[in-house]
């Protein structure tokens, strides 16, 4: 059986990197030859997780067709979020928890997607279904990914399945989920040490909505002012990247992980679509997003509805 690579989306978050490691482990146990790789370097939160559980970070790739013919995708399916040469590769497996958009294959594909808070929750189910034991270290990675994606089970994307997974994984990983989760989330909120480009790209995804190229980045913080005080510099960085990459609309969402509120910096057009999507006014290139913490459930669907 030929070797395959498994990876999450570009600008990987904790779930994208951990899920690749988890799925590679599962598939290798099931007889496949799979290596977990990443489409970007780990962010500060993910570095904390990997260090805490003694897990080596996957190697970073920019293309895959020079070394394999087939790949497996986790935590994404949209080609603009994937490896640069995805059109030259055969996708054999997908495990995801997002919308399905612009995805097609020439050959049959294994596709598992569930409307849960985190793709690692889906993988937790798959390990149990295949009767593959979850080692302590891997349980820690799964737990961390779910905490990250659901903001410690406070996000509206959280389901009972996520809650059950967190309870069971915390026991296997031998950690207190609440205590560990707060430390982990705070580890990823030191924005002062990050460059403007790193902030706007750190957890960014690209989407096509109504023919518009839309880029949405999310920055977790414990104080929105830590991000907003750099608005003018961030807008310049957003403008440069939008012109270089052809984005029509670019949103950088700052989310307070402690009180579950956000504000977004908005570059490009149509700004009136942003206002309509969230029933708020864009003032001086920012818009208040009270109660918004989930890009997947509280931002992408609303913008898509308006732009489509």
ABEGO torsion letter per residue (X at the ends): XBBBBBBBBBGBBAAAAAAAAAAAAAAAAAGBBBBBBBAEBBBAAAAAAAAAAGBBBBBBBABAAAABABBBBBGBABAAABBAAAAABBBABBBBABBBBGBBBABBBBBBBBBBABAAAAAAAAAAAAGBBBBAAAAAAAAAAAAAAAGGGABAABBAAAAAAAAAAAAAAGBBAAAAAAAAAAAAABAAABBAAAAAAABBBBBBBGGBBBBBBBBBBABAAAAAAAAAAAAAAAAAAAAAAGBABBBBBBBBAAAGBBBBBBBEOBAAAAAAAAGBBBBGGBBBBBGBABAAAAAAAAAAAAAX
